[in-house]
Amino acid sequence: MRVALITDDSYPYVKGGTGDWCHRLLHGLDRHTFHLVALCPDARRGEHAYALPPHALLHPLGDRRPAPP
């Protein structure tokens, strides 16, 4: 089964709270393929607080809008 998991500025970039829950979910359901859509600032890309399991595919989406003045 393929599962879409959408996170907002947490997993896999921030330890604790929601990130811990997502990490346990992915590791507990290793027979499923997860498409992890991480809504995060572009600056966070590449800074993972958690190692993703091999059955999880990361699709980071950053906010590319210009910062307000």
mmCIF file of the N, C-alpha and C atoms, coordinates in Angstrom:
data_MODEL
# 
_entry.id   MODEL 
# 
loop_
_atom_site.group_PDB 
_atom_site.id 
_atom_site.type_symbol 
_atom_site.label_atom_id 
_atom_site.label_alt_id 
_atom_site.label_comp_id 
_atom_site.label_asym_id 
_atom_site.label_entity_id 
_atom_site.label_seq_id 
_atom_site.pdbx_PDB_ins_code 
_atom_site.Cartn_x 
_atom_site.Cartn_y 
_atom_site.Cartn_z 
_atom_site.occupancy 
_atom_site.B_iso_or_equiv 
_atom_site.pdbx_formal_charge 
_atom_site.auth_seq_id 
_atom_site.auth_comp_id 
_atom_site.auth_asym_id 
_atom_site.auth_atom_id 
_atom_site.pdbx_PDB_model_num 
ATOM 1   N N  . MET A 1 1  ? 0.844  -1.173 0.000  1.00 0.00 ? 1  MET A N  1 
ATOM 2   C CA . MET A 1 1  ? 0.000  0.000  0.000  1.00 0.00 ? 1  MET A CA 1 
ATOM 3   C C  . MET A 1 1  ? 0.896  1.245  0.000  1.00 0.00 ? 1  MET A C  1 
ATOM 4   N N  . ARG A 1 2  ? 0.484  2.236  -0.737 1.00 0.00 ? 2  ARG A N  1 
ATOM 5   C CA . ARG A 1 2  ? 1.187  3.515  -0.756 1.00 0.00 ? 2  ARG A CA 1 
ATOM 6   C C  . ARG A 1 2  ? 0.416  4.509  0.104  1.00 0.00 ? 2  ARG A C  1 
ATOM 7   N N  . VAL A 1 3  ? 1.162  5.253  0.939  1.00 0.00 ? 3  VAL A N  1 
ATOM 8   C CA . VAL A 1 3  ? 0.560  6.188  1.881  1.00 0.00 ? 3  VAL A CA 1 
ATOM 9   C C  . VAL A 1 3  ? 1.203  7.561  1.690  1.00 0.00 ? 3  VAL A C  1 
ATOM 10  N N  . ALA A 1 4  ? 0.376  8.598  1.605  1.00 0.00 ? 4  ALA A N  1 
ATOM 11  C CA . ALA A 1 4  ? 0.894  9.976  1.562  1.00 0.00 ? 4  ALA A CA 1 
ATOM 12  C C  . ALA A 1 4  ? 0.845  10.529 2.982  1.00 0.00 ? 4  ALA A C  1 
ATOM 13  N N  . LEU A 1 5  ? 1.985  11.007 3.465  1.00 0.00 ? 5  LEU A N  1 
ATOM 14  C CA . LEU A 1 5  ? 2.080  11.626 4.784  1.00 0.00 ? 5  LEU A CA 1 
ATOM 15  C C  . LEU A 1 5  ? 2.563  13.056 4.571  1.00 0.00 ? 5  LEU A C  1 
ATOM 16  N N  . ILE A 1 6  ? 1.738  14.023 4.945  1.00 0.00 ? 6  ILE A N  1 
ATOM 17  C CA . ILE A 1 6  ? 2.068  15.434 4.747  1.00 0.00 ? 6  ILE A CA 1 
ATOM 18  C C  . ILE A 1 6  ? 2.394  16.050 6.099  1.00 0.00 ? 6  ILE A C  1 
ATOM 19  N N  . THR A 1 7  ? 3.582  16.626 6.198  1.00 0.00 ? 7  THR A N  1 
ATOM 20  C CA . THR A 1 7  ? 4.001  17.269 7.449  1.00 0.00 ? 7  THR A CA 1 
ATOM 21  C C  . THR A 1 7  ? 4.250  18.750 7.193  1.00 0.00 ? 7  THR A C  1 
ATOM 22  N N  . ASP A 1 8  ? 4.090  19.539 8.233  1.00 0.00 ? 8  ASP A N  1 
ATOM 23  C CA . ASP A 1 8  ? 4.297  20.980 8.096  1.00 0.00 ? 8  ASP A CA 1 
ATOM 24  C C  . ASP A 1 8  ? 5.452  21.436 8.983  1.00 0.00 ? 8  ASP A C  1 
ATOM 25  N N  . ASP A 1 9  ? 6.609  21.533 8.396  1.00 0.00 ? 9  ASP A N  1 
ATOM 26  C CA . ASP A 1 9  ? 7.799  22.057 9.065  1.00 0.00 ? 9  ASP A CA 1 
ATOM 27  C C  . ASP A 1 9  ? 8.192  21.221 10.284 1.00 0.00 ? 9  ASP A C  1 
ATOM 28  N N  . SER A 1 10 ? 7.942  19.917 10.232 1.00 0.00 ? 10 SER A N  1 
ATOM 29  C CA . SER A 1 10 ? 8.338  19.071 11.358 1.00 0.00 ? 10 SER A CA 1 
ATOM 30  C C  . SER A 1 10 ? 9.162  17.890 10.843 1.00 0.00 ? 10 SER A C  1 
ATOM 31  N N  . TYR A 1 11 ? 8.536  16.769 10.629 1.00 0.00 ? 11 TYR A N  1 
ATOM 32  C CA . TYR A 1 11 ? 9.248  15.557 10.212 1.00 0.00 ? 11 TYR A CA 1 
ATOM 33  C C  . TYR A 1 11 ? 9.705  15.663 8.774  1.00 0.00 ? 11 TYR A C  1 
ATOM 34  N N  . PRO A 1 12 ? 10.913 15.353 8.438  1.00 0.00 ? 12 PRO A N  1 
ATOM 35  C CA . PRO A 1 12 ? 12.004 14.793 9.209  1.00 0.00 ? 12 PRO A CA 1 
ATOM 36  C C  . PRO A 1 12 ? 13.015 15.831 9.697  1.00 0.00 ? 12 PRO A C  1 
ATOM 37  N N  . TYR A 1 13 ? 12.605 17.081 9.789  1.00 0.00 ? 13 TYR A N  1 
ATOM 38  C CA . TYR A 1 13 ? 13.550 18.163 10.058 1.00 0.00 ? 13 TYR A CA 1 
ATOM 39  C C  . TYR A 1 13 ? 13.679 18.555 11.531 1.00 0.00 ? 13 TYR A C  1 
ATOM 40  N N  . VAL A 1 14 ? 12.664 18.277 12.364 1.00 0.00 ? 14 VAL A N  1 
ATOM 41  C CA . VAL A 1 14 ? 12.661 18.725 13.759 1.00 0.00 ? 14 VAL A CA 1 
ATOM 42  C C  . VAL A 1 14 ? 12.424 17.538 14.682 1.00 0.00 ? 14 VAL A C  1 
ATOM 43  N N  . LYS A 1 15 ? 13.282 17.353 15.678 1.00 0.00 ? 15 LYS A N  1 
ATOM 44  C CA . LYS A 1 15 ? 13.126 16.264 16.657 1.00 0.00 ? 15 LYS A CA 1 
ATOM 45  C C  . LYS A 1 15 ? 12.039 16.600 17.661 1.00 0.00 ? 15 LYS A C  1 
ATOM 46  N N  . GLY A 1 16 ? 11.350 15.551 18.128 1.00 0.00 ? 16 GLY A N  1 
ATOM 47  C CA . GLY A 1 16 ? 10.370 15.698 19.193 1.00 0.00 ? 16 GLY A CA 1 
ATOM 48  C C  . GLY A 1 16 ? 8.954  15.889 18.681 1.00 0.00 ? 16 GLY A C  1 
ATOM 49  N N  . GLY A 1 17 ? 7.991  15.689 19.576 1.00 0.00 ? 17 GLY A N  1 
ATOM 50  C CA . GLY A 1 17 ? 6.585  15.934 19.276 1.00 0.00 ? 17 GLY A CA 1 
ATOM 51  C C  . GLY A 1 17 ? 6.081  15.177 18.070 1.00 0.00 ? 17 GLY A C  1 
ATOM 52  N N  . THR A 1 18 ? 5.572  15.905 17.100 1.00 0.00 ? 18 THR A N  1 
ATOM 53  C CA . THR A 1 18 ? 5.021  15.317 15.883 1.00 0.00 ? 18 THR A CA 1 
ATOM 54  C C  . THR A 1 18 ? 6.073  14.524 15.120 1.00 0.00 ? 18 THR A C  1 
ATOM 55  N N  . GLY A 1 19 ? 7.298  14.998 15.134 1.00 0.00 ? 19 GLY A N  1 
ATOM 56  C CA . GLY A 1 19 ? 8.374  14.287 14.443 1.00 0.00 ? 19 GLY A CA 1 
ATOM 57  C C  . GLY A 1 19 ? 8.584  12.890 14.994 1.00 0.00 ? 19 GLY A C  1 
ATOM 58  N N  . ASP A 1 20 ? 8.540  12.745 16.314 1.00 0.00 ? 20 ASP A N  1 
ATOM 59  C CA . ASP A 1 20 ? 8.689  11.418 16.926 1.00 0.00 ? 20 ASP A CA 1 
ATOM 60  C C  . ASP A 1 20 ? 7.538  10.504 16.511 1.00 0.00 ? 20 ASP A C  1 
ATOM 61  N N  . TRP A 1 21 ? 6.322  11.036 16.496 1.00 0.00 ? 21 TRP A N  1 
ATOM 62  C CA . TRP A 1 21 ? 5.153  10.244 16.111 1.00 0.00 ? 21 TRP A CA 1 
ATOM 63  C C  . TRP A 1 21 ? 5.284  9.774  14.664 1.00 0.00 ? 21 TRP A C  1 
ATOM 64  N N  . CYS A 1 22 ? 5.663  10.666 13.769 1.00 0.00 ? 22 CYS A N  1 
ATOM 65  C CA . CYS A 1 22 ? 5.827  10.296 12.351 1.00 0.00 ? 22 CYS A CA 1 
ATOM 66  C C  . CYS A 1 22 ? 6.913  9.244  12.193 1.00 0.00 ? 22 CYS A C  1 
ATOM 67  N N  . HIS A 1 23 ? 7.994  9.396  12.920 1.00 0.00 ? 23 HIS A N  1 
ATOM 68  C CA . HIS A 1 23 ? 9.108  8.452  12.827 1.00 0.00 ? 23 HIS A CA 1 
ATOM 69  C C  . HIS A 1 23 ? 8.670  7.054  13.273 1.00 0.00 ? 23 HIS A C  1 
ATOM 70  N N  . ARG A 1 24 ? 7.928  6.971  14.365 1.00 0.00 ? 24 ARG A N  1 
ATOM 71  C CA . ARG A 1 24 ? 7.421  5.682  14.834 1.00 0.00 ? 24 ARG A CA 1 
ATOM 72  C C  . ARG A 1 24 ? 6.432  5.084  13.827 1.00 0.00 ? 24 ARG A C  1 
ATOM 73  N N  . LEU A 1 25 ? 5.611  5.910  13.231 1.00 0.00 ? 25 LEU A N  1 
ATOM 74  C CA . LEU A 1 25 ? 4.646  5.451  12.232 1.00 0.00 ? 25 LEU A CA 1 
ATOM 75  C C  . LEU A 1 25 ? 5.356  4.833  11.032 1.00 0.00 ? 25 LEU A C  1 
ATOM 76  N N  . LEU A 1 26 ? 6.335  5.528  10.487 1.00 0.00 ? 26 LEU A N  1 
ATOM 77  C CA . LEU A 1 26 ? 7.055  5.023  9.320  1.00 0.00 ? 26 LEU A CA 1 
ATOM 78  C C  . LEU A 1 26 ? 7.808  3.743  9.631  1.00 0.00 ? 26 LEU A C  1 
ATOM 79  N N  . HIS A 1 27 ? 8.428  3.673  10.794 1.00 0.00 ? 27 HIS A N  1 
ATOM 80  C CA . HIS A 1 27 ? 9.188  2.467  11.136 1.00 0.00 ? 27 HIS A CA 1 
ATOM 81  C C  . HIS A 1 27 ? 8.282  1.317  11.552 1.00 0.00 ? 27 HIS A C  1 
ATOM 82  N N  . GLY A 1 28 ? 7.090  1.615  12.055 1.00 0.00 ? 28 GLY A N  1 
ATOM 83  C CA . GLY A 1 28 ? 6.164  0.565  12.459 1.00 0.00 ? 28 GLY A CA 1 
ATOM 84  C C  . GLY A 1 28 ? 5.395  -0.048 11.310 1.00 0.00 ? 28 GLY A C  1 
ATOM 85  N N  . LEU A 1 29 ? 5.259  0.676  10.219 1.00 0.00 ? 29 LEU A N  1 
ATOM 86  C CA . LEU A 1 29 ? 4.512  0.191  9.051  1.00 0.00 ? 29 LEU A CA 1 
ATOM 87  C C  . LEU A 1 29 ? 5.459  0.006  7.868  1.00 0.00 ? 29 LEU A C  1 
ATOM 88  N N  . ASP A 1 30 ? 6.447  -0.848 8.049  1.00 0.00 ? 30 ASP A N  1 
ATOM 89  C CA . ASP A 1 30 ? 7.490  -0.995 7.032  1.00 0.00 ? 30 ASP A CA 1 
ATOM 90  C C  . ASP A 1 30 ? 7.066  -1.790 5.808  1.00 0.00 ? 30 ASP A C  1 
ATOM 91  N N  . ARG A 1 31 ? 5.846  -2.316 5.805  1.00 0.00 ? 31 ARG A N  1 
ATOM 92  C CA . ARG A 1 31 ? 5.358  -3.018 4.608  1.00 0.00 ? 31 ARG A CA 1 
ATOM 93  C C  . ARG A 1 31 ? 4.679  -2.070 3.633  1.00 0.00 ? 31 ARG A C  1 
ATOM 94  N N  . HIS A 1 32 ? 4.564  -0.812 4.001  1.00 0.00 ? 32 HIS A N  1 
ATOM 95  C CA . HIS A 1 32 ? 3.935  0.205  3.156  1.00 0.00 ? 32 HIS A CA 1 
ATOM 96  C C  . HIS A 1 32 ? 4.998  1.138  2.595  1.00 0.00 ? 32 HIS A C  1 
ATOM 97  N N  . THR A 1 33 ? 4.703  1.723  1.457  1.00 0.00 ? 33 THR A N  1 
ATOM 98  C CA . THR A 1 33 ? 5.570  2.750  0.888  1.00 0.00 ? 33 THR A CA 1 
ATOM 99  C C  . THR A 1 33 ? 4.986  4.104  1.256  1.00 0.00 ? 33 THR A C  1 
ATOM 100 N N  . PHE A 1 34 ? 5.795  4.940  1.885  1.00 0.00 ? 34 PHE A N  1 
ATOM 101 C CA . PHE A 1 34 ? 5.346  6.271  2.282  1.00 0.00 ? 34 PHE A CA 1 
ATOM 102 C C  . PHE A 1 34 ? 5.901  7.311  1.327  1.00 0.00 ? 34 PHE A C  1 
ATOM 103 N N  . HIS A 1 35 ? 5.023  8.182  0.855  1.00 0.00 ? 35 HIS A N  1 
ATOM 104 C CA . HIS A 1 35 ? 5.431  9.361  0.105  1.00 0.00 ? 35 HIS A CA 1 
ATOM 105 C C  . HIS A 1 35 ? 5.286  10.510 1.094  1.00 0.00 ? 35 HIS A C  1 
ATOM 106 N N  . LEU A 1 36 ? 6.402  10.945 1.625  1.00 0.00 ? 36 LEU A N  1 
ATOM 107 C CA . LEU A 1 36 ? 6.433  11.968 2.655  1.00 0.00 ? 36 LEU A CA 1 
ATOM 108 C C  . LEU A 1 36 ? 6.541  13.334 1.989  1.00 0.00 ? 36 LEU A C  1 
ATOM 109 N N  . VAL A 1 37 ? 5.489  14.132 2.107  1.00 0.00 ? 37 VAL A N  1 
ATOM 110 C CA . VAL A 1 37 ? 5.475  15.488 1.562  1.00 0.00 ? 37 VAL A CA 1 
ATOM 111 C C  . VAL A 1 37 ? 5.725  16.430 2.733  1.00 0.00 ? 37 VAL A C  1 
ATOM 112 N N  . ALA A 1 38 ? 6.925  17.005 2.755  1.00 0.00 ? 38 ALA A N  1 
ATOM 113 C CA . ALA A 1 38 ? 7.320  17.868 3.866  1.00 0.00 ? 38 ALA A CA 1 
ATOM 114 C C  . ALA A 1 38 ? 7.238  19.327 3.426  1.00 0.00 ? 38 ALA A C  1 
ATOM 115 N N  . LEU A 1 39 ? 6.308  20.056 4.025  1.00 0.00 ? 39 LEU A N  1 
ATOM 116 C CA . LEU A 1 39 ? 6.183  21.487 3.759  1.00 0.00 ? 39 LEU A CA 1 
ATOM 117 C C  . LEU A 1 39 ? 7.179  22.182 4.674  1.00 0.00 ? 39 LEU A C  1 
ATOM 118 N N  . CYS A 1 40 ? 8.209  22.759 4.088  1.00 0.00 ? 40 CYS A N  1 
ATOM 119 C CA . CYS A 1 40 ? 9.280  23.322 4.905  1.00 0.00 ? 40 CYS A CA 1 
ATOM 120 C C  . CYS A 1 40 ? 9.913  24.513 4.200  1.00 0.00 ? 40 CYS A C  1 
ATOM 121 N N  . PRO A 1 41 ? 10.547 25.392 4.974  1.00 0.00 ? 41 PRO A N  1 
ATOM 122 C CA . PRO A 1 41 ? 11.291 26.484 4.349  1.00 0.00 ? 41 PRO A CA 1 
ATOM 123 C C  . PRO A 1 41 ? 12.448 25.919 3.527  1.00 0.00 ? 41 PRO A C  1 
ATOM 124 N N  . ASP A 1 42 ? 12.792 26.573 2.451  1.00 0.00 ? 42 ASP A N  1 
ATOM 125 C CA . ASP A 1 42 ? 13.898 26.108 1.610  1.00 0.00 ? 42 ASP A CA 1 
ATOM 126 C C  . ASP A 1 42 ? 15.192 25.973 2.399  1.00 0.00 ? 42 ASP A C  1 
ATOM 127 N N  . ALA A 1 43 ? 15.399 26.804 3.421  1.00 0.00 ? 43 ALA A N  1 
ATOM 128 C CA . ALA A 1 43 ? 16.637 26.777 4.201  1.00 0.00 ? 43 ALA A CA 1 
ATOM 129 C C  . ALA A 1 43 ? 16.816 25.462 4.954  1.00 0.00 ? 43 ALA A C  1 
ATOM 130 N N  . ARG A 1 44 ? 15.736 24.762 5.246  1.00 0.00 ? 44 ARG A N  1 
ATOM 131 C CA . ARG A 1 44 ? 15.820 23.512 6.022  1.00 0.00 ? 44 ARG A CA 1 
ATOM 132 C C  . ARG A 1 44 ? 16.169 22.303 5.176  1.00 0.00 ? 44 ARG A C  1 
ATOM 133 N N  . ARG A 1 45 ? 16.031 22.383 3.908  1.00 0.00 ? 45 ARG A N  1 
ATOM 134 C CA . ARG A 1 45 ? 16.267 21.209 3.063  1.00 0.00 ? 45 ARG A CA 1 
ATOM 135 C C  . ARG A 1 45 ? 17.672 20.670 3.304  1.00 0.00 ? 45 ARG A C  1 
ATOM 136 N N  . GLY A 1 46 ? 17.761 19.373 3.456  1.00 0.00 ? 46 GLY A N  1 
ATOM 137 C CA . GLY A 1 46 ? 19.055 18.735 3.657  1.00 0.00 ? 46 GLY A CA 1 
ATOM 138 C C  . GLY A 1 46 ? 19.434 18.585 5.111  1.00 0.00 ? 46 GLY A C  1 
ATOM 139 N N  . GLU A 1 47 ? 18.754 19.252 6.020  1.00 0.00 ? 47 GLU A N  1 
ATOM 140 C CA . GLU A 1 47 ? 19.049 19.164 7.443  1.00 0.00 ? 47 GLU A CA 1 
ATOM 141 C C  . GLU A 1 47 ? 18.061 18.221 8.107  1.00 0.00 ? 47 GLU A C  1 
ATOM 142 N N  . HIS A 1 48 ? 18.273 16.922 7.985  1.00 0.00 ? 48 HIS A N  1 
ATOM 143 C CA . HIS A 1 48 ? 17.348 15.946 8.555  1.00 0.00 ? 48 HIS A CA 1 
ATOM 144 C C  . HIS A 1 48 ? 17.711 15.627 10.000 1.00 0.00 ? 48 HIS A C  1 
ATOM 145 N N  . ALA A 1 49 ? 16.730 15.692 10.887 1.00 0.00 ? 49 ALA A N  1 
ATOM 146 C CA . ALA A 1 49 ? 16.922 15.300 12.282 1.00 0.00 ? 49 ALA A CA 1 
ATOM 147 C C  . ALA A 1 49 ? 16.692 13.792 12.441 1.00 0.00 ? 49 ALA A C  1 
ATOM 148 N N  . TYR A 1 50 ? 16.014 13.181 11.488 1.00 0.00 ? 50 TYR A N  1 
ATOM 149 C CA . TYR A 1 50 ? 15.724 11.743 11.519 1.00 0.00 ? 50 TYR A CA 1 
ATOM 150 C C  . TYR A 1 50 ? 16.242 11.099 10.239 1.00 0.00 ? 50 TYR A C  1 
ATOM 151 N N  . ALA A 1 51 ? 16.733 9.878  10.369 1.00 0.00 ? 51 ALA A N  1 
ATOM 152 C CA . ALA A 1 51 ? 17.113 9.097  9.189  1.00 0.00 ? 51 ALA A CA 1 
ATOM 153 C C  . ALA A 1 51 ? 15.845 8.420  8.666  1.00 0.00 ? 51 ALA A C  1 
ATOM 154 N N  . LEU A 1 52 ? 15.560 8.629  7.405  1.00 0.00 ? 52 LEU A N  1 
ATOM 155 C CA . LEU A 1 52 ? 14.355 8.033  6.816  1.00 0.00 ? 52 LEU A CA 1 
ATOM 156 C C  . LEU A 1 52 ? 14.593 6.562  6.485  1.00 0.00 ? 52 LEU A C  1 
ATOM 157 N N  . PRO A 1 53 ? 13.584 5.721  6.716  1.00 0.00 ? 53 PRO A N  1 
ATOM 158 C CA . PRO A 1 53 ? 13.715 4.322  6.328  1.00 0.00 ? 53 PRO A CA 1 
ATOM 159 C C  . PRO A 1 53 ? 13.686 4.191  4.802  1.00 0.00 ? 53 PRO A C  1 
ATOM 160 N N  . PRO A 1 54 ? 14.172 3.094  4.272  1.00 0.00 ? 54 PRO A N  1 
ATOM 161 C CA . PRO A 1 54 ? 14.252 2.948  2.808  1.00 0.00 ? 54 PRO A CA 1 
ATOM 162 C C  . PRO A 1 54 ? 12.894 2.924  2.104  1.00 0.00 ? 54 PRO A C  1 
ATOM 163 N N  . HIS A 1 55 ? 11.809 2.635  2.813  1.00 0.00 ? 55 HIS A N  1 
ATOM 164 C CA . HIS A 1 55 ? 10.487 2.592  2.178  1.00 0.00 ? 55 HIS A CA 1 
ATOM 165 C C  . HIS A 1 55 ? 9.765  3.946  2.245  1.00 0.00 ? 55 HIS A C  1 
ATOM 166 N N  . ALA A 1 56 ? 10.495 5.004  2.603  1.00 0.00 ? 56 ALA A N  1 
ATOM 167 C CA . ALA A 1 56 ? 9.915  6.352  2.647  1.00 0.00 ? 56 ALA A CA 1 
ATOM 168 C C  . ALA A 1 56 ? 10.589 7.223  1.588  1.00 0.00 ? 56 ALA A C  1 
ATOM 169 N N  . LEU A 1 57 ? 9.794  7.851  0.756  1.00 0.00 ? 57 LEU A N  1 
ATOM 170 C CA . LEU A 1 57 ? 10.297 8.733  -0.295 1.00 0.00 ? 57 LEU A CA 1 
ATOM 171 C C  . LEU A 1 57 ? 9.949  10.167 0.083  1.00 0.00 ? 57 LEU A C  1 
ATOM 172 N N  . LEU A 1 58 ? 10.956 11.016 0.162  1.00 0.00 ? 58 LEU A N  1 
ATOM 173 C CA . LEU A 1 58 ? 10.763 12.397 0.602  1.00 0.00 ? 58 LEU A CA 1 
ATOM 174 C C  . LEU A 1 58 ? 10.529 13.309 -0.598 1.00 0.00 ? 58 LEU A C  1 
ATOM 175 N N  . HIS A 1 59 ? 9.476  14.136 -0.503 1.00 0.00 ? 59 HIS A N  1 
ATOM 176 C CA . HIS A 1 59 ? 9.144  15.125 -1.522 1.00 0.00 ? 59 HIS A CA 1 
ATOM 177 C C  . HIS A 1 59 ? 9.050  16.484 -0.810 1.00 0.00 ? 59 HIS A C  1 
ATOM 178 N N  . PRO A 1 60 ? 10.181 17.181 -0.591 1.00 0.00 ? 60 PRO A N  1 
ATOM 179 C CA . PRO A 1 60 ? 10.111 18.458 0.123  1.00 0.00 ? 60 PRO A CA 1 
ATOM 180 C C  . PRO A 1 60 ? 9.498  19.552 -0.741 1.00 0.00 ? 60 PRO A C  1 
ATOM 181 N N  . LEU A 1 61 ? 8.652  20.356 -0.132 1.00 0.00 ? 61 LEU A N  1 
ATOM 182 C CA . LEU A 1 61 ? 8.043  21.502 -0.811 1.00 0.00 ? 61 LEU A CA 1 
ATOM 183 C C  . LEU A 1 61 ? 8.374  22.743 0.011  1.00 0.00 ? 61 LEU A C  1 
ATOM 184 N N  . GLY A 1 62 ? 9.103  23.650 -0.564 1.00 0.00 ? 62 GLY A N  1 
ATOM 185 C CA . GLY A 1 62 ? 9.479  24.867 0.145  1.00 0.00 ? 62 GLY A CA 1 
ATOM 186 C C  . GLY A 1 62 ? 8.619  26.043 -0.238 1.00 0.00 ? 62 GLY A C  1 
ATOM 187 N N  . ASP A 1 63 ? 8.688  27.067 0.559  1.00 0.00 ? 63 ASP A N  1 
ATOM 188 C CA . ASP A 1 63 ? 7.974  28.308 0.297  1.00 0.00 ? 63 ASP A CA 1 
ATOM 189 C C  . ASP A 1 63 ? 8.871  29.201 -0.543 1.00 0.00 ? 63 ASP A C  1 
ATOM 190 N N  . ARG A 1 64 ? 8.568  29.324 -1.793 1.00 0.00 ? 64 ARG A N  1 
ATOM 191 C CA . ARG A 1 64 ? 9.418  30.092 -2.714 1.00 0.00 ? 64 ARG A CA 1 
ATOM 192 C C  . ARG A 1 64 ? 8.921  31.516 -2.928 1.00 0.00 ? 64 ARG A C  1 
ATOM 193 N N  . ARG A 1 65 ? 7.918  31.917 -2.135 1.00 0.00 ? 65 ARG A N  1 
ATOM 194 C CA . ARG A 1 65 ? 7.425  33.290 -2.256 1.00 0.00 ? 65 ARG A CA 1 
ATOM 195 C C  . ARG A 1 65 ? 8.463  34.247 -1.664 1.00 0.00 ? 65 ARG A C  1 
ATOM 196 N N  . PRO A 1 66 ? 8.556  35.451 -2.203 1.00 0.00 ? 66 PRO A N  1 
ATOM 197 C CA . PRO A 1 66 ? 9.482  36.414 -1.619 1.00 0.00 ? 66 PRO A CA 1 
ATOM 198 C C  . PRO A 1 66 ? 9.031  36.815 -0.212 1.00 0.00 ? 66 PRO A C  1 
ATOM 199 N N  . ALA A 1 67 ? 9.994  37.062 0.650  1.00 0.00 ? 67 ALA A N  1 
ATOM 200 C CA . ALA A 1 67 ? 9.685  37.480 2.022  1.00 0.00 ? 67 ALA A CA 1 
ATOM 201 C C  . ALA A 1 67 ? 9.023  38.851 1.996  1.00 0.00 ? 67 ALA A C  1 
ATOM 202 N N  . PRO A 1 68 ? 8.072  39.095 2.903  1.00 0.00 ? 68 PRO A N  1 
ATOM 203 C CA . PRO A 1 68 ? 7.434  40.427 2.944  1.00 0.00 ? 68 PRO A CA 1 
ATOM 204 C C  . PRO A 1 68 ? 8.445  41.493 3.352  1.00 0.00 ? 68 PRO A C  1 
ATOM 205 N N  . PRO A 1 69 ? 8.243  42.720 2.877  1.00 0.00 ? 69 PRO A N  1 
ATOM 206 C CA . PRO A 1 69 ? 9.213  43.802 3.193  1.00 0.00 ? 69 PRO A CA 1 
ATOM 207 C C  . PRO A 1 69 ? 9.193  44.187 4.651  1.00 0.00 ? 69 PRO A C  1 
# 
